[in-house]
Amino acid sequence: MSMLTPPGMGGQYRITGDKYPRMRRPRGRRKFVFVSITSVTVLGLIGWGSLQLIDIYTGGGKATAASTKADCASKVTPEARAAAAAAVAATLPKPGQITVNVFNATPRSGLAKQTADELKKRGFKIGDVGNAAAAYDKKVAGAGILLGARTAGQAALPVLNTQLSGAQLKTDGRAQATTVDLIIGTGFKELAKKEDADKALTVLTQPKPAPASKKHC
């Protein structure tokens, strides 16, 4: 008989082995732990919400105002953009200060001289006129290429670009910023109409002032 078998019991109720039977944890204790955790969580959420409300009605407003001022200070106003555009426009050369070399990269003869004569009427100086170099001859598919010094990318090239729609602007290592090349491509039909070119040049060199900002910081 095992030591775990109570005296006087045997048969099918006899307990054998040397291990104690497992005992289940009372369900009441589990319920108590669950209720306690839930109560602590609810109280924590209530406390956090109270702090948020206090922050909104006290110091939070100051932080928001400071953030708004910082945002306003970091944004570029329309007036500042207009001033910057005007400063850039003031540095652009006039057509009479730009020398244009006109090269024909198409099979059509006489196109370089015809284009150069029209540019001269519009106030540009004309340099070399002739066929394009082998690197470009019959290899320019678009309306043309405007080629100049790196510094001409924000000066002479945009001014000349007002006269030709769809041209590609490129730069090279030349030193003279006011001497640029117009390489006529096979897609070229004619220069922009003088009226349209004059309007584009006016917009480029005399940008309109920006409207006053209605937002106050």
TASULJO-V175779 format. One line per field, one symbol per residue. phi: phi as a letter, one per 40 degrees, with the letter a starting at -180 (. if undefined). psi: psi as a letter, one per 20 degrees, with the letter a starting at -180 (. if undefined). A space follows every 10 residues. Layout:
# TASULJO-V175779
phi=???
psi=???
This chain:
# TASULJO-V175779
phi=.cccccdgba gccccbgbbc ccbccdcccc cccccccccc cccccccccc cccccccbcc cccccccccc cccccccdcc cccccccccc ccccdccbbb cbbcbbcccg cccccccccc cchccbbcbi cccdcbdfbb cccibbbacd cccbaccccc cccacgcccb bbccccccbb bbbcccccba cdddcccccc cccccbcccc cccccbb
psi=pqiipqqipa cijpprrjqq qqpqpphhhg hggghggggg gghghggghg hggghgieih hghggghghg ghhiqpqhgh ghgghhgghh ipqqhijppp pppojripqi hgggghgghh hjiqqpdqpb qqrhhiokjo hahrpoparh iihkehghgh hiiopjqppq qajqhoijor pooprijpgr rqqhghhggh hghgimqqqq qppipp.
